[in-house]
């Protein structure tokens, strides 16, 4: 991934490295749970409905639709 991200996915350089790392970690855990028989097939959600994201090791505050990082 590191070898191709500069050329094929330049936007990845603009975000924290934790975002794609967490996605891969969570995908790995989902596959492990599925093949171990602990879960069923995924149910896909519509875009914009109940969207989720993870912020690891960062303080954040939600002000309306804007997220601010750190202290005020």
CHARMM internal coordinates of N, CA and C (Angstrom, degrees):
IC EDIT
DIST 1 N 1 CA 1.4513
DIST 1 CA 1 C 1.5288
ANGL 1 N 1 CA 1 C 110.67
DIST 1 C 2 N 1.3195
ANGL 1 CA 1 C 2 N 116.00
DIHE 1 N 1 CA 1 C 2 N -43.57
DIST 2 N 2 CA 1.4645
ANGL 1 C 2 N 2 CA 118.87
DIHE 1 CA 1 C 2 N 2 CA -179.39
DIST 2 CA 2 C 1.5224
ANGL 2 N 2 CA 2 C 111.96
DIHE 1 C 2 N 2 CA 2 C -61.85
DIST 2 C 3 N 1.3317
ANGL 2 CA 2 C 3 N 117.06
DIHE 2 N 2 CA 2 C 3 N -32.53
DIST 3 N 3 CA 1.4559
ANGL 2 C 3 N 3 CA 120.87
DIHE 2 CA 2 C 3 N 3 CA -177.72
DIST 3 CA 3 C 1.5247
ANGL 3 N 3 CA 3 C 112.55
DIHE 2 C 3 N 3 CA 3 C -69.08
DIST 3 C 4 N 1.3292
ANGL 3 CA 3 C 4 N 117.96
DIHE 3 N 3 CA 3 C 4 N -29.76
DIST 4 N 4 CA 1.4673
ANGL 3 C 4 N 4 CA 120.05
DIHE 3 CA 3 C 4 N 4 CA -175.02
DIST 4 CA 4 C 1.5225
ANGL 4 N 4 CA 4 C 114.62
DIHE 3 C 4 N 4 CA 4 C -108.26
DIST 4 C 5 N 1.3295
ANGL 4 CA 4 C 5 N 118.68
DIHE 4 N 4 CA 4 C 5 N -11.04
DIST 5 N 5 CA 1.4623
ANGL 4 C 5 N 5 CA 118.45
DIHE 4 CA 4 C 5 N 5 CA -172.47
DIST 5 CA 5 C 1.5344
ANGL 5 N 5 CA 5 C 113.64
DIHE 4 C 5 N 5 CA 5 C -67.10
DIST 5 C 6 N 1.3132
ANGL 5 CA 5 C 6 N 119.33
DIHE 5 N 5 CA 5 C 6 N -32.98
DIST 6 N 6 CA 1.4708
ANGL 5 C 6 N 6 CA 120.50
DIHE 5 CA 5 C 6 N 6 CA 178.22
DIST 6 CA 6 C 1.5242
ANGL 6 N 6 CA 6 C 111.34
DIHE 5 C 6 N 6 CA 6 C -64.30
DIST 6 C 7 N 1.3178
ANGL 6 CA 6 C 7 N 116.53
DIHE 6 N 6 CA 6 C 7 N -39.79
DIST 7 N 7 CA 1.4618
ANGL 6 C 7 N 7 CA 121.04
DIHE 6 CA 6 C 7 N 7 CA -176.49
DIST 7 CA 7 C 1.5291
ANGL 7 N 7 CA 7 C 112.68
DIHE 6 C 7 N 7 CA 7 C -82.56
DIST 7 C 8 N 1.3204
ANGL 7 CA 7 C 8 N 116.93
DIHE 7 N 7 CA 7 C 8 N -47.97
DIST 8 N 8 CA 1.4689
ANGL 7 C 8 N 8 CA 120.75
DIHE 7 CA 7 C 8 N 8 CA -172.45
DIST 8 CA 8 C 1.5189
ANGL 8 N 8 CA 8 C 114.21
DIHE 7 C 8 N 8 CA 8 C -94.71
DIST 8 C 9 N 1.3402
ANGL 8 CA 8 C 9 N 117.83
DIHE 8 N 8 CA 8 C 9 N -25.71
DIST 9 N 9 CA 1.4644
ANGL 8 C 9 N 9 CA 121.37
DIHE 8 CA 8 C 9 N 9 CA -176.63
DIST 9 CA 9 C 1.5310
ANGL 9 N 9 CA 9 C 110.78
DIHE 8 C 9 N 9 CA 9 C -133.31
DIST 9 C 10 N 1.3344
ANGL 9 CA 9 C 10 N 118.99
DIHE 9 N 9 CA 9 C 10 N 63.07
DIST 10 N 10 CA 1.4609
ANGL 9 C 10 N 10 CA 120.95
DIHE 9 CA 9 C 10 N 10 CA -175.47
DIST 10 CA 10 C 1.5272
ANGL 10 N 10 CA 10 C 113.56
DIHE 9 C 10 N 10 CA 10 C -62.14
DIST 10 C 11 N 1.3256
ANGL 10 CA 10 C 11 N 118.26
DIHE 10 N 10 CA 10 C 11 N -24.40
DIST 11 N 11 CA 1.4630
ANGL 10 C 11 N 11 CA 120.99
DIHE 10 CA 10 C 11 N 11 CA 179.08
DIST 11 CA 11 C 1.5211
ANGL 11 N 11 CA 11 C 111.47
DIHE 10 C 11 N 11 CA 11 C -63.67
DIST 11 C 12 N 1.3366
ANGL 11 CA 11 C 12 N 117.71
DIHE 11 N 11 CA 11 C 12 N -23.72
DIST 12 N 12 CA 1.4639
ANGL 11 C 12 N 12 CA 120.27
DIHE 11 CA 11 C 12 N 12 CA -179.63
DIST 12 CA 12 C 1.5176
ANGL 12 N 12 CA 12 C 112.20
DIHE 11 C 12 N 12 CA 12 C -65.40
DIST 12 C 13 N 1.3244
ANGL 12 CA 12 C 13 N 117.31
DIHE 12 N 12 CA 12 C 13 N -22.30
DIST 13 N 13 CA 1.4565
ANGL 12 C 13 N 13 CA 120.93
DIHE 12 CA 12 C 13 N 13 CA 178.92
DIST 13 CA 13 C 1.5236
ANGL 13 N 13 CA 13 C 111.55
DIHE 12 C 13 N 13 CA 13 C -76.15
DIST 13 C 14 N 1.3344
ANGL 13 CA 13 C 14 N 117.10
DIHE 13 N 13 CA 13 C 14 N -13.73
DIST 14 N 14 CA 1.4649
ANGL 13 C 14 N 14 CA 121.51
DIHE 13 CA 13 C 14 N 14 CA -177.91
DIST 14 CA 14 C 1.5260
ANGL 14 N 14 CA 14 C 112.53
DIHE 13 C 14 N 14 CA 14 C -92.04
DIST 14 C 15 N 1.3228
ANGL 14 CA 14 C 15 N 118.22
DIHE 14 N 14 CA 14 C 15 N -9.95
DIST 15 N 15 CA 1.4647
ANGL 14 C 15 N 15 CA 121.45
DIHE 14 CA 14 C 15 N 15 CA -178.83
DIST 15 CA 15 C 1.5168
ANGL 15 N 15 CA 15 C 109.65
DIHE 14 C 15 N 15 CA 15 C -115.69
DIST 15 C 16 N 1.3097
ANGL 15 CA 15 C 16 N 115.76
DIHE 15 N 15 CA 15 C 16 N 164.09
DIST 16 N 16 CA 1.4503
ANGL 15 C 16 N 16 CA 120.77
DIHE 15 CA 15 C 16 N 16 CA 178.49
DIST 16 CA 16 C 1.5249
ANGL 16 N 16 CA 16 C 110.56
DIHE 15 C 16 N 16 CA 16 C -62.99
DIST 16 C 17 N 1.3156
ANGL 16 CA 16 C 17 N 116.60
DIHE 16 N 16 CA 16 C 17 N 147.71
DIST 17 N 17 CA 1.4559
ANGL 16 C 17 N 17 CA 120.49
DIHE 16 CA 16 C 17 N 17 CA -179.01
DIST 17 CA 17 C 1.5209
ANGL 17 N 17 CA 17 C 111.93
DIHE 16 C 17 N 17 CA 17 C -68.69
DIST 17 C 18 N 1.3227
ANGL 17 CA 17 C 18 N 116.95
DIHE 17 N 17 CA 17 C 18 N -16.18
DIST 18 N 18 CA 1.4617
ANGL 17 C 18 N 18 CA 120.59
DIHE 17 CA 17 C 18 N 18 CA -178.55
DIST 18 CA 18 C 1.5244
ANGL 18 N 18 CA 18 C 112.43
DIHE 17 C 18 N 18 CA 18 C -67.80
DIST 18 C 19 N 1.3345
ANGL 18 CA 18 C 19 N 118.00
DIHE 18 N 18 CA 18 C 19 N -30.09
DIST 19 N 19 CA 1.4625
ANGL 18 C 19 N 19 CA 120.33
DIHE 18 CA 18 C 19 N 19 CA -176.58
DIST 19 CA 19 C 1.5285
ANGL 19 N 19 CA 19 C 112.04
DIHE 18 C 19 N 19 CA 19 C -62.06
DIST 19 C 20 N 1.3369
ANGL 19 CA 19 C 20 N 120.16
DIHE 19 N 19 CA 19 C 20 N -56.08
DIST 20 N 20 CA 1.4534
ANGL 19 C 20 N 20 CA 118.37
DIHE 19 CA 19 C 20 N 20 CA 178.71
DIST 20 CA 20 C 1.5302
ANGL 20 N 20 CA 20 C 112.90
DIHE 19 C 20 N 20 CA 20 C -68.81
DIST 20 C 21 N 1.3259
ANGL 20 CA 20 C 21 N 117.84
DIHE 20 N 20 CA 20 C 21 N -31.10
DIST 21 N 21 CA 1.4622
ANGL 20 C 21 N 21 CA 119.85
DIHE 20 CA 20 C 21 N 21 CA 178.33
DIST 21 CA 21 C 1.5219
ANGL 21 N 21 CA 21 C 110.83
DIHE 20 C 21 N 21 CA 21 C -63.83
DIST 21 C 22 N 1.3252
ANGL 21 CA 21 C 22 N 117.27
DIHE 21 N 21 CA 21 C 22 N -44.78
DIST 22 N 22 CA 1.4573
ANGL 21 C 22 N 22 CA 120.67
DIHE 21 CA 21 C 22 N 22 CA 179.75
DIST 22 CA 22 C 1.5209
ANGL 22 N 22 CA 22 C 111.01
DIHE 21 C 22 N 22 CA 22 C -65.52
DIST 22 C 23 N 1.3349
ANGL 22 CA 22 C 23 N 117.72
DIHE 22 N 22 CA 22 C 23 N -37.28
DIST 23 N 23 CA 1.4619
ANGL 22 C 23 N 23 CA 120.50
DIHE 22 CA 22 C 23 N 23 CA 178.17
DIST 23 CA 23 C 1.5268
ANGL 23 N 23 CA 23 C 110.75
DIHE 22 C 23 N 23 CA 23 C -61.90
DIST 23 C 24 N 1.3212
ANGL 23 CA 23 C 24 N 117.43
DIHE 23 N 23 CA 23 C 24 N -42.62
DIST 24 N 24 CA 1.4641
ANGL 23 C 24 N 24 CA 121.34
DIHE 23 CA 23 C 24 N 24 CA -179.70
DIST 24 CA 24 C 1.5322
ANGL 24 N 24 CA 24 C 110.35
DIHE 23 C 24 N 24 CA 24 C -69.55
DIST 24 C 25 N 1.3222
ANGL 24 CA 24 C 25 N 117.77
DIHE 24 N 24 CA 24 C 25 N -40.63
DIST 25 N 25 CA 1.4612
ANGL 24 C 25 N 25 CA 121.48
DIHE 24 CA 24 C 25 N 25 CA 178.17
DIST 25 CA 25 C 1.5279
ANGL 25 N 25 CA 25 C 110.48
DIHE 24 C 25 N 25 CA 25 C -62.58
DIST 25 C 26 N 1.3378
ANGL 25 CA 25 C 26 N 116.74
DIHE 25 N 25 CA 25 C 26 N -44.71
DIST 26 N 26 CA 1.4613
ANGL 25 C 26 N 26 CA 120.49
DIHE 25 CA 25 C 26 N 26 CA -179.56
DIST 26 CA 26 C 1.5228
ANGL 26 N 26 CA 26 C 111.29
DIHE 25 C 26 N 26 CA 26 C -68.63
DIST 26 C 27 N 1.3252
ANGL 26 CA 26 C 27 N 117.96
DIHE 26 N 26 CA 26 C 27 N -35.95
DIST 27 N 27 CA 1.4601
ANGL 26 C 27 N 27 CA 120.99
DIHE 26 CA 26 C 27 N 27 CA 176.80
DIST 27 CA 27 C 1.5307
ANGL 27 N 27 CA 27 C 110.27
DIHE 26 C 27 N 27 CA 27 C -64.52
DIST 27 C 28 N 1.3308
ANGL 27 CA 27 C 28 N 116.72
DIHE 27 N 27 CA 27 C 28 N -42.92
DIST 28 N 28 CA 1.4606
ANGL 27 C 28 N 28 CA 121.14
DIHE 27 CA 27 C 28 N 28 CA 177.18
DIST 28 CA 28 C 1.5241
ANGL 28 N 28 CA 28 C 110.74
DIHE 27 C 28 N 28 CA 28 C -58.37
DIST 28 C 29 N 1.3313
ANGL 28 CA 28 C 29 N 116.99
DIHE 28 N 28 CA 28 C 29 N -45.93
DIST 29 N 29 CA 1.4641
ANGL 28 C 29 N 29 CA 120.44
DIHE 28 CA 28 C 29 N 29 CA -179.65
DIST 29 CA 29 C 1.5249
ANGL 29 N 29 CA 29 C 111.08
DIHE 28 C 29 N 29 CA 29 C -65.24
DIST 29 C 30 N 1.3237
ANGL 29 CA 29 C 30 N 117.41
DIHE 29 N 29 CA 29 C 30 N -37.17
DIST 30 N 30 CA 1.4692
ANGL 29 C 30 N 30 CA 120.88
DIHE 29 CA 29 C 30 N 30 CA 178.29
DIST 30 CA 30 C 1.5262
ANGL 30 N 30 CA 30 C 110.72
DIHE 29 C 30 N 30 CA 30 C -64.09
DIST 30 C 31 N 1.3278
ANGL 30 CA 30 C 31 N 117.45
DIHE 30 N 30 CA 30 C 31 N -43.36
DIST 31 N 31 CA 1.4655
ANGL 30 C 31 N 31 CA 120.36
DIHE 30 CA 30 C 31 N 31 CA 177.44
DIST 31 CA 31 C 1.5319
ANGL 31 N 31 CA 31 C 111.05
DIHE 30 C 31 N 31 CA 31 C -63.48
DIST 31 C 32 N 1.3351
ANGL 31 CA 31 C 32 N 117.05
DIHE 31 N 31 CA 31 C 32 N -43.26
DIST 32 N 32 CA 1.4696
ANGL 31 C 32 N 32 CA 120.22
DIHE 31 CA 31 C 32 N 32 CA 179.11
DIST 32 CA 32 C 1.5294
ANGL 32 N 32 CA 32 C 110.88
DIHE 31 C 32 N 32 CA 32 C -60.18
DIST 32 C 33 N 1.3294
ANGL 32 CA 32 C 33 N 116.54
DIHE 32 N 32 CA 32 C 33 N -44.74
DIST 33 N 33 CA 1.4597
ANGL 32 C 33 N 33 CA 120.58
DIHE 32 CA 32 C 33 N 33 CA 179.22
DIST 33 CA 33 C 1.5252
ANGL 33 N 33 CA 33 C 111.32
DIHE 32 C 33 N 33 CA 33 C -64.18
DIST 33 C 34 N 1.3229
ANGL 33 CA 33 C 34 N 117.54
DIHE 33 N 33 CA 33 C 34 N -41.04
DIST 34 N 34 CA 1.4561
ANGL 33 C 34 N 34 CA 121.52
DIHE 33 CA 33 C 34 N 34 CA -179.16
DIST 34 CA 34 C 1.5254
ANGL 34 N 34 CA 34 C 111.33
DIHE 33 C 34 N 34 CA 34 C -63.94
DIST 34 C 35 N 1.3295
ANGL 34 CA 34 C 35 N 116.95
DIHE 34 N 34 CA 34 C 35 N -50.73
DIST 35 N 35 CA 1.4572
ANGL 34 C 35 N 35 CA 120.08
DIHE 34 CA 34 C 35 N 35 CA -176.46
DIST 35 CA 35 C 1.5309
ANGL 35 N 35 CA 35 C 112.79
DIHE 34 C 35 N 35 CA 35 C -73.25
DIST 35 C 36 N 1.3234
ANGL 35 CA 35 C 36 N 117.46
DIHE 35 N 35 CA 35 C 36 N -17.82
DIST 36 N 36 CA 1.4607
ANGL 35 C 36 N 36 CA 120.92
DIHE 35 CA 35 C 36 N 36 CA 174.38
DIST 36 CA 36 C 1.5296
ANGL 36 N 36 CA 36 C 111.32
DIHE 35 C 36 N 36 CA 36 C -85.38
DIST 36 C 37 N 1.3437
ANGL 36 CA 36 C 37 N 116.73
DIHE 36 N 36 CA 36 C 37 N -4.23
DIST 37 N 37 CA 1.4619
ANGL 36 C 37 N 37 CA 120.97
DIHE 36 CA 36 C 37 N 37 CA 178.18
DIST 37 CA 37 C 1.5139
ANGL 37 N 37 CA 37 C 114.77
DIHE 36 C 37 N 37 CA 37 C 82.25
DIST 37 C 38 N 1.3441
ANGL 37 CA 37 C 38 N 117.39
DIHE 37 N 37 CA 37 C 38 N 14.38
DIST 38 N 38 CA 1.4635
ANGL 37 C 38 N 38 CA 120.55
DIHE 37 CA 37 C 38 N 38 CA -179.50
DIST 38 CA 38 C 1.5186
ANGL 38 N 38 CA 38 C 113.26
DIHE 37 C 38 N 38 CA 38 C -86.83
DIST 38 C 39 N 1.3352
ANGL 38 CA 38 C 39 N 117.84
DIHE 38 N 38 CA 38 C 39 N -13.93
DIST 39 N 39 CA 1.4598
ANGL 38 C 39 N 39 CA 121.46
DIHE 38 CA 38 C 39 N 39 CA -179.66
DIST 39 CA 39 C 1.5151
ANGL 39 N 39 CA 39 C 109.90
DIHE 38 C 39 N 39 CA 39 C -138.79
DIST 39 C 40 N 1.3424
ANGL 39 CA 39 C 40 N 115.67
DIHE 39 N 39 CA 39 C 40 N 170.94
DIST 40 N 40 CA 1.4606
ANGL 39 C 40 N 40 CA 122.00
DIHE 39 CA 39 C 40 N 40 CA 177.05
DIST 40 CA 40 C 1.5269
ANGL 40 N 40 CA 40 C 109.17
DIHE 39 C 40 N 40 CA 40 C -106.25
DIST 40 C 41 N 1.3337
ANGL 40 CA 40 C 41 N 115.15
DIHE 40 N 40 CA 40 C 41 N -172.13
DIST 41 N 41 CA 1.4628
ANGL 40 C 41 N 41 CA 119.67
DIHE 40 CA 40 C 41 N 41 CA 176.10
DIST 41 CA 41 C 1.5223
ANGL 41 N 41 CA 41 C 109.32
DIHE 40 C 41 N 41 CA 41 C -61.05
DIST 41 C 42 N 1.3356
ANGL 41 CA 41 C 42 N 117.83
DIHE 41 N 41 CA 41 C 42 N 149.27
DIST 42 N 42 CA 1.4680
ANGL 41 C 42 N 42 CA 119.73
DIHE 41 CA 41 C 42 N 42 CA -179.35
DIST 42 CA 42 C 1.5254
ANGL 42 N 42 CA 42 C 111.55
DIHE 41 C 42 N 42 CA 42 C -70.30
DIST 42 C 43 N 1.3237
ANGL 42 CA 42 C 43 N 114.79
DIHE 42 N 42 CA 42 C 43 N 150.78
DIST 43 N 43 CA 1.4609
ANGL 42 C 43 N 43 CA 121.69
DIHE 42 CA 42 C 43 N 43 CA 173.36
DIST 43 CA 43 C 1.5245
ANGL 43 N 43 CA 43 C 105.94
DIHE 42 C 43 N 43 CA 43 C -107.62
DIST 43 C 44 N 1.3141
ANGL 43 CA 43 C 44 N 116.76
DIHE 43 N 43 CA 43 C 44 N 118.89
DIST 44 N 44 CA 1.4520
ANGL 43 C 44 N 44 CA 121.23
DIHE 43 CA 43 C 44 N 44 CA -175.15
DIST 44 CA 44 C 1.5166
ANGL 44 N 44 CA 44 C 110.84
DIHE 43 C 44 N 44 CA 44 C -82.84
DIST 44 C 45 N 1.3248
ANGL 44 CA 44 C 45 N 115.05
DIHE 44 N 44 CA 44 C 45 N 143.65
DIST 45 N 45 CA 1.4577
ANGL 44 C 45 N 45 CA 121.46
DIHE 44 CA 44 C 45 N 45 CA 179.15
DIST 45 CA 45 C 1.5138
ANGL 45 N 45 CA 45 C 109.63
DIHE 44 C 45 N 45 CA 45 C -102.57
DIST 45 C 46 N 1.3353
ANGL 45 CA 45 C 46 N 115.79
DIHE 45 N 45 CA 45 C 46 N 157.91
DIST 46 N 46 CA 1.4538
ANGL 45 C 46 N 46 CA 120.29
DIHE 45 CA 45 C 46 N 46 CA 175.70
DIST 46 CA 46 C 1.5232
ANGL 46 N 46 CA 46 C 108.88
DIHE 45 C 46 N 46 CA 46 C -74.82
DIST 46 C 47 N 1.3307
ANGL 46 CA 46 C 47 N 116.14
DIHE 46 N 46 CA 46 C 47 N 149.18
DIST 47 N 47 CA 1.4627
ANGL 46 C 47 N 47 CA 120.26
DIHE 46 CA 46 C 47 N 47 CA 176.60
DIST 47 CA 47 C 1.5191
ANGL 47 N 47 CA 47 C 109.44
DIHE 46 C 47 N 47 CA 47 C -62.07
DIST 47 C 48 N 1.3199
ANGL 47 CA 47 C 48 N 115.62
DIHE 47 N 47 CA 47 C 48 N 138.26
DIST 48 N 48 CA 1.4560
ANGL 47 C 48 N 48 CA 120.22
DIHE 47 CA 47 C 48 N 48 CA 177.23
DIST 48 CA 48 C 1.5142
ANGL 48 N 48 CA 48 C 113.59
DIHE 47 C 48 N 48 CA 48 C 86.66
DIST 48 C 49 N 1.3283
ANGL 48 CA 48 C 49 N 118.15
DIHE 48 N 48 CA 48 C 49 N -10.06
DIST 49 N 49 CA 1.4622
ANGL 48 C 49 N 49 CA 120.84
DIHE 48 CA 48 C 49 N 49 CA 179.74
DIST 49 CA 49 C 1.5208
ANGL 49 N 49 CA 49 C 108.58
DIHE 48 C 49 N 49 CA 49 C -107.03
DIST 49 C 50 N 1.3244
ANGL 49 CA 49 C 50 N 116.69
DIHE 49 N 49 CA 49 C 50 N 114.90
DIST 50 N 50 CA 1.4611
ANGL 49 C 50 N 50 CA 122.72
DIHE 49 CA 49 C 50 N 50 CA 178.22
DIST 50 CA 50 C 1.5312
ANGL 50 N 50 CA 50 C 111.82
DIHE 49 C 50 N 50 CA 50 C 58.92
DIST 50 C 51 N 1.3323
ANGL 50 CA 50 C 51 N 117.14
DIHE 50 N 50 CA 50 C 51 N 42.85
DIST 51 N 51 CA 1.4628
ANGL 50 C 51 N 51 CA 121.00
DIHE 50 CA 50 C 51 N 51 CA 177.67
DIST 51 CA 51 C 1.5283
ANGL 51 N 51 CA 51 C 109.49
DIHE 50 C 51 N 51 CA 51 C -63.73
DIST 51 C 52 N 1.3370
ANGL 51 CA 51 C 52 N 115.56
DIHE 51 N 51 CA 51 C 52 N 147.73
DIST 52 N 52 CA 1.4580
ANGL 51 C 52 N 52 CA 121.30
DIHE 51 CA 51 C 52 N 52 CA -179.88
DIST 52 CA 52 C 1.5164
ANGL 52 N 52 CA 52 C 110.05
DIHE 51 C 52 N 52 CA 52 C -132.15
DIST 52 C 53 N 1.3178
ANGL 52 CA 52 C 53 N 115.20
DIHE 52 N 52 CA 52 C 53 N 153.53
DIST 53 N 53 CA 1.4454
ANGL 52 C 53 N 53 CA 121.02
DIHE 52 CA 52 C 53 N 53 CA 171.03
DIST 53 CA 53 C 1.5176
ANGL 53 N 53 CA 53 C 107.96
DIHE 52 C 53 N 53 CA 53 C -156.68
DIST 53 C 54 N 1.3109
ANGL 53 CA 53 C 54 N 116.48
DIHE 53 N 53 CA 53 C 54 N 162.52
DIST 54 N 54 CA 1.4509
ANGL 53 C 54 N 54 CA 121.84
DIHE 53 CA 53 C 54 N 54 CA -176.76
DIST 54 CA 54 C 1.5187
ANGL 54 N 54 CA 54 C 109.83
DIHE 53 C 54 N 54 CA 54 C -120.22
DIST 54 C 55 N 1.3110
ANGL 54 CA 54 C 55 N 115.75
DIHE 54 N 54 CA 54 C 55 N 135.25
DIST 55 N 55 CA 1.4609
ANGL 54 C 55 N 55 CA 121.57
DIHE 54 CA 54 C 55 N 55 CA 172.00
DIST 55 CA 55 C 1.5174
ANGL 55 N 55 CA 55 C 106.53
DIHE 54 C 55 N 55 CA 55 C -115.73
DIST 55 C 56 N 1.3088
ANGL 55 CA 55 C 56 N 116.73
DIHE 55 N 55 CA 55 C 56 N 109.17
DIST 56 N 56 CA 1.4584
ANGL 55 C 56 N 56 CA 120.74
DIHE 55 CA 55 C 56 N 56 CA -177.97
DIST 56 CA 56 C 1.5241
ANGL 56 N 56 CA 56 C 110.37
DIHE 55 C 56 N 56 CA 56 C -95.59
DIST 56 C 57 N 1.3125
ANGL 56 CA 56 C 57 N 115.68
DIHE 56 N 56 CA 56 C 57 N 134.41
DIST 57 N 57 CA 1.4686
ANGL 56 C 57 N 57 CA 123.22
DIHE 56 CA 56 C 57 N 57 CA 175.14
DIST 57 CA 57 C 1.5228
ANGL 57 N 57 CA 57 C 113.35
DIHE 56 C 57 N 57 CA 57 C 58.49
DIST 57 C 58 N 1.3220
ANGL 57 CA 57 C 58 N 118.84
DIHE 57 N 57 CA 57 C 58 N 27.56
DIST 58 N 58 CA 1.4753
ANGL 57 C 58 N 58 CA 121.55
DIHE 57 CA 57 C 58 N 58 CA 176.64
DIST 58 CA 58 C 1.5211
ANGL 58 N 58 CA 58 C 109.18
DIHE 57 C 58 N 58 CA 58 C -127.00
DIST 58 C 59 N 1.3598
ANGL 58 CA 58 C 59 N 115.76
DIHE 58 N 58 CA 58 C 59 N 141.53
DIST 59 N 59 CA 1.4693
ANGL 58 C 59 N 59 CA 119.31
DIHE 58 CA 58 C 59 N 59 CA 170.94
DIST 59 CA 59 C 1.5047
ANGL 59 N 59 CA 59 C 107.47
DIHE 58 C 59 N 59 CA 59 C -85.51
DIST 59 C 60 N 1.3240
ANGL 59 CA 59 C 60 N 117.50
DIHE 59 N 59 CA 59 C 60 N 138.12
DIST 60 N 60 CA 1.4533
ANGL 59 C 60 N 60 CA 120.14
DIHE 59 CA 59 C 60 N 60 CA 178.83
DIST 60 CA 60 C 1.5169
ANGL 60 N 60 CA 60 C 110.08
DIHE 59 C 60 N 60 CA 60 C -146.04
DIST 60 C 61 N 1.3343
ANGL 60 CA 60 C 61 N 115.48
DIHE 60 N 60 CA 60 C 61 N 160.66
DIST 61 N 61 CA 1.4567
ANGL 60 C 61 N 61 CA 122.07
DIHE 60 CA 60 C 61 N 61 CA 179.02
DIST 61 CA 61 C 1.5087
ANGL 61 N 61 CA 61 C 107.57
DIHE 60 C 61 N 61 CA 61 C -140.07
DIST 61 C 62 N 1.3300
ANGL 61 CA 61 C 62 N 116.53
DIHE 61 N 61 CA 61 C 62 N 137.39
DIST 62 N 62 CA 1.4550
ANGL 61 C 62 N 62 CA 121.68
DIHE 61 CA 61 C 62 N 62 CA -178.21
DIST 62 CA 62 C 1.5160
ANGL 62 N 62 CA 62 C 108.90
DIHE 61 C 62 N 62 CA 62 C -100.01
DIST 62 C 63 N 1.3402
ANGL 62 CA 62 C 63 N 117.16
DIHE 62 N 62 CA 62 C 63 N 118.56
DIST 63 N 63 CA 1.4563
ANGL 62 C 63 N 63 CA 123.43
DIHE 62 CA 62 C 63 N 63 CA 176.99
DIST 63 CA 63 C 1.5189
ANGL 63 N 63 CA 63 C 107.65
DIHE 62 C 63 N 63 CA 63 C -116.02
DIST 63 C 64 N 1.3225
ANGL 63 CA 63 C 64 N 117.52
DIHE 63 N 63 CA 63 C 64 N 95.22
DIST 64 N 64 CA 1.4539
ANGL 63 C 64 N 64 CA 120.46
DIHE 63 CA 63 C 64 N 64 CA -176.75
DIST 64 CA 64 C 1.5113
ANGL 64 N 64 CA 64 C 109.67
DIHE 63 C 64 N 64 CA 64 C 66.07
DIST 64 C 65 N 1.3158
ANGL 64 CA 64 C 65 N 117.32
DIHE 64 N 64 CA 64 C 65 N -116.28
DIST 65 N 65 CA 1.4683
ANGL 64 C 65 N 65 CA 122.12
DIHE 64 CA 64 C 65 N 65 CA 178.47
DIST 65 CA 65 C 1.5184
ANGL 65 N 65 CA 65 C 111.33
DIHE 64 C 65 N 65 CA 65 C -103.35
DIST 65 C 66 N 1.3220
ANGL 65 CA 65 C 66 N 117.80
DIHE 65 N 65 CA 65 C 66 N 6.64
DIST 66 N 66 CA 1.4572
ANGL 65 C 66 N 66 CA 121.00
DIHE 65 CA 65 C 66 N 66 CA -176.70
DIST 66 CA 66 C 1.5187
ANGL 66 N 66 CA 66 C 109.63
DIHE 65 C 66 N 66 CA 66 C -111.26
DIST 66 C 67 N 1.3043
ANGL 66 CA 66 C 67 N 116.60
DIHE 66 N 66 CA 66 C 67 N 135.72
DIST 67 N 67 CA 1.4559
ANGL 66 C 67 N 67 CA 121.13
DIHE 66 CA 66 C 67 N 67 CA 177.26
DIST 67 CA 67 C 1.5195
ANGL 67 N 67 CA 67 C 108.35
DIHE 66 C 67 N 67 CA 67 C -103.72
DIST 67 C 68 N 1.3270
ANGL 67 CA 67 C 68 N 115.50
DIHE 67 N 67 CA 67 C 68 N 129.80
DIST 68 N 68 CA 1.4587
ANGL 67 C 68 N 68 CA 120.40
DIHE 67 CA 67 C 68 N 68 CA 176.99
DIST 68 CA 68 C 1.5137
ANGL 68 N 68 CA 68 C 108.05
DIHE 67 C 68 N 68 CA 68 C -113.88
DIST 68 C 69 N 1.3160
ANGL 68 CA 68 C 69 N 116.39
DIHE 68 N 68 CA 68 C 69 N 142.60
DIST 69 N 69 CA 1.4580
ANGL 68 C 69 N 69 CA 121.88
DIHE 68 CA 68 C 69 N 69 CA -177.83
DIST 69 CA 69 C 1.5090
ANGL 69 N 69 CA 69 C 109.74
DIHE 68 C 69 N 69 CA 69 C -103.32
DIST 69 C 70 N 1.3123
ANGL 69 CA 69 C 70 N 116.67
DIHE 69 N 69 CA 69 C 70 N 147.08
DIST 70 N 70 CA 1.4498
ANGL 69 C 70 N 70 CA 121.34
DIHE 69 CA 69 C 70 N 70 CA 175.74
DIST 70 CA 70 C 1.5119
ANGL 70 N 70 CA 70 C 112.44
DIHE 69 C 70 N 70 CA 70 C 81.24
DIST 70 C 71 N 1.3135
ANGL 70 CA 70 C 71 N 114.87
DIHE 70 N 70 CA 70 C 71 N -165.26
DIST 71 N 71 CA 1.4504
ANGL 70 C 71 N 71 CA 120.97
DIHE 70 CA 70 C 71 N 71 CA -178.97
DIST 71 CA 71 C 1.5068
ANGL 71 N 71 CA 71 C 111.00
DIHE 70 C 71 N 71 CA 71 C -87.56
DIST 71 C 72 N 1.3206
ANGL 71 CA 71 C 72 N 115.57
DIHE 71 N 71 CA 71 C 72 N 157.83
DIST 72 N 72 CA 1.4735
ANGL 71 C 72 N 72 CA 120.75
DIHE 71 CA 71 C 72 N 72 CA 177.11
DIST 72 CA 72 C 1.4907
ANGL 72 N 72 CA 72 C 110.77
DIHE 71 C 72 N 72 CA 72 C -83.86
END
COOR INIT
IC SEED 1 N 1 CA 1 C
IC BUILD
